[in-house]
Amino acid sequence: GYETNCLFSIIMSNMYGLVISFGFNMNVSANALGVTNAATPVGIKAMQEMQTLNKHKDTATNPMCTLLAINTGGVQIVPASVIAVFASMVFKVQMILPDAVTDIGYMLFNGSELEEISFGPDVVEIGYGAFENTNLKEIELPPKLTEIGSHSFEKTQLTHIEFPEKLNKIGYNAFQYCNLEEVVIPDSVEKIGSSAFADNPIKKLILGNSIEELDLDVFSNCQIEEIIIPDSVTSISYRAFKSNPLKKVIIGNGVRTIYTDAFSYTQLEVISIPKNVKNIYESAFSNTPLKKIALSGGKDFLSGNAFINTKVEEIILNMPIKFDTISYYFFDQFPEDVIIYVDENEAQKLKQYTTAEIVECDIDEKIKDFEQKYLGE
């Protein structure tokens, strides 16, 4: 460039017309960067160009001698070894947001190399996809934050997150495909969108007492082994906990509906479904090693394959036997040697549905003993 030519013109000030050849520029630049192999051919070219300006062809000019000295001495400004060291270094991409910022906009840092972010104290909303596909590994959310937008932290490297006490909403896919191992939802959160925490290695999950619905796929494909559904929850949606190694589930007294595949492909062996549950849909507990069921819920609708592909040995049936509620095929999904415990007033009706062994008992006491023994209630 112009500045380089000016510098070399000063160095080679006695060269004819202060003309610096392309070969000379390239030769000195290659030497300065320590790329000596590249310097040789362009150095020869530079000598040939300077020779054309030489009035005494049998005598080397001062500029020619200077160029020879530069090449012989191996003058380097930035050695190649230093460049290699810098190239191998890993630099963190950090961002400090000013205090005036209150909202993080739509896809603001999406797909960037961002690794660390510091929020101002007044941020109340993080927008759609704001940090999706970044290299974030840890963050401290601002205290006034009320909403985390959909896809906002999806496919980041987050391993830990603490939610502020004013948070009200977590959007769909907000933390999907991260590396979170523990999630504690504060009582302030009322809404969690679909797939918000799906596909994480979450082992410990604590749900706050204001969540109204567990949306579809919200915690599917995680590593959760135990969960207490709070009383605030009214529905457990499609595949909400599918493909978790769940071994213990306590269903809250507010749940009205359990949808398709909500607990399928888990490791549940025991489940107690309380009276407040009105509807249990297809495959809700399918493909699990279930052995014992205390069934008080499902009075409005009880799917004929809600428990298909299980290993049920005992059912404590605490509900009225009605044709418009229980499918004729409901008991066909269980092994032939299943034992059904039922109140004596319902035993005769039950025989219309199944040839399984029916045992009359004090059903309330039976369920109480069941929950104390298996669920620690």
PENOR-V604895 format. One record per residue. N is the residue number from 1. BURIAL is b if it has 9 or more other C-alpha atoms within 8 Angstrom, else e. Layout:
# PENOR-V604895
N_BURIAL ; N_BURIAL
This chain:
# PENOR-V604895
1_e ; 2_e ; 3_e ; 4_e ; 5_b ; 6_e ; 7_e ; 8_b ; 9_b ; 10_e ; 11_e ; 12_b ; 13_e ; 14_e ; 15_b ; 16_e ; 17_e ; 18_b ; 19_e ; 20_b ; 21_b ; 22_e ; 23_b ; 24_b ; 25_b ; 26_b ; 27_b ; 28_b ; 29_e ; 30_b ; 31_b ; 32_b ; 33_b ; 34_b ; 35_b ; 36_b ; 37_e ; 38_b ; 39_b ; 40_b ; 41_e ; 42_b ; 43_b ; 44_b ; 45_b ; 46_b ; 47_b ; 48_e ; 49_b ; 50_b ; 51_e ; 52_e ; 53_e ; 54_b ; 55_e ; 56_e ; 57_e ; 58_e ; 59_e ; 60_b ; 61_e ; 62_e ; 63_b ; 64_b ; 65_b ; 66_b ; 67_b ; 68_e ; 69_e ; 70_b ; 71_b ; 72_e ; 73_e ; 74_b ; 75_b ; 76_b ; 77_e ; 78_b ; 79_b ; 80_b ; 81_e ; 82_e ; 83_b ; 84_e ; 85_e ; 86_e ; 87_e ; 88_e ; 89_e ; 90_e ; 91_e ; 92_e ; 93_e ; 94_e ; 95_e ; 96_e ; 97_b ; 98_e ; 99_b ; 100_e ; 101_b ; 102_b ; 103_b ; 104_b ; 105_b ; 106_e ; 107_b ; 108_b ; 109_b ; 110_b ; 111_e ; 112_e ; 113_e ; 114_b ; 115_b ; 116_b ; 117_b ; 118_b ; 119_b ; 120_b ; 121_e ; 122_b ; 123_b ; 124_b ; 125_b ; 126_b ; 127_b ; 128_b ; 129_b ; 130_b ; 131_b ; 132_b ; 133_b ; 134_b ; 135_b ; 136_b ; 137_b ; 138_b ; 139_b ; 140_e ; 141_b ; 142_b ; 143_b ; 144_b ; 145_b ; 146_b ; 147_b ; 148_b ; 149_b ; 150_b ; 151_b ; 152_b ; 153_b ; 154_b ; 155_b ; 156_b ; 157_b ; 158_b ; 159_b ; 160_b ; 161_b ; 162_e ; 163_b ; 164_b ; 165_e ; 166_b ; 167_b ; 168_b ; 169_b ; 170_b ; 171_b ; 172_b ; 173_b ; 174_b ; 175_b ; 176_b ; 177_b ; 178_b ; 179_b ; 180_b ; 181_b ; 182_b ; 183_b ; 184_b ; 185_b ; 186_b ; 187_b ; 188_b ; 189_b ; 190_b ; 191_b ; 192_b ; 193_b ; 194_b ; 195_b ; 196_b ; 197_b ; 198_b ; 199_b ; 200_b ; 201_b ; 202_b ; 203_b ; 204_b ; 205_b ; 206_b ; 207_b ; 208_b ; 209_b ; 210_b ; 211_b ; 212_b ; 213_b ; 214_b ; 215_b ; 216_b ; 217_b ; 218_b ; 219_b ; 220_b ; 221_b ; 222_b ; 223_b ; 224_b ; 225_b ; 226_b ; 227_b ; 228_b ; 229_b ; 230_b ; 231_b ; 232_b ; 233_b ; 234_b ; 235_b ; 236_b ; 237_b ; 238_b ; 239_b ; 240_b ; 241_b ; 242_b ; 243_b ; 244_b ; 245_b ; 246_b ; 247_b ; 248_b ; 249_b ; 250_b ; 251_b ; 252_b ; 253_e ; 254_b ; 255_b ; 256_b ; 257_b ; 258_b ; 259_b ; 260_b ; 261_b ; 262_b ; 263_b ; 264_b ; 265_b ; 266_b ; 267_b ; 268_b ; 269_b ; 270_b ; 271_b ; 272_b ; 273_b ; 274_b ; 275_e ; 276_b ; 277_b ; 278_b ; 279_b ; 280_b ; 281_b ; 282_b ; 283_b ; 284_b ; 285_b ; 286_b ; 287_b ; 288_b ; 289_b ; 290_b ; 291_b ; 292_b ; 293_b ; 294_b ; 295_b ; 296_b ; 297_b ; 298_b ; 299_b ; 300_e ; 301_b ; 302_b ; 303_b ; 304_b ; 305_b ; 306_b ; 307_b ; 308_b ; 309_b ; 310_b ; 311_b ; 312_b ; 313_b ; 314_b ; 315_b ; 316_b ; 317_b ; 318_b ; 319_e ; 320_e ; 321_b ; 322_e ; 323_e ; 324_e ; 325_b ; 326_b ; 327_b ; 328_e ; 329_e ; 330_b ; 331_b ; 332_e ; 333_b ; 334_b ; 335_b ; 336_e ; 337_e ; 338_b ; 339_b ; 340_b ; 341_b ; 342_b ; 343_b ; 344_e ; 345_e ; 346_b ; 347_b ; 348_e ; 349_e ; 350_b ; 351_b ; 352_e ; 353_b ; 354_e ; 355_e ; 356_b ; 357_e ; 358_b ; 359_b ; 360_b ; 361_b ; 362_e ; 363_b ; 364_e ; 365_e ; 366_b ; 367_b ; 368_e ; 369_e ; 370_b ; 371_b ; 372_b ; 373_e ; 374_e ; 375_b ; 376_e ; 377_e
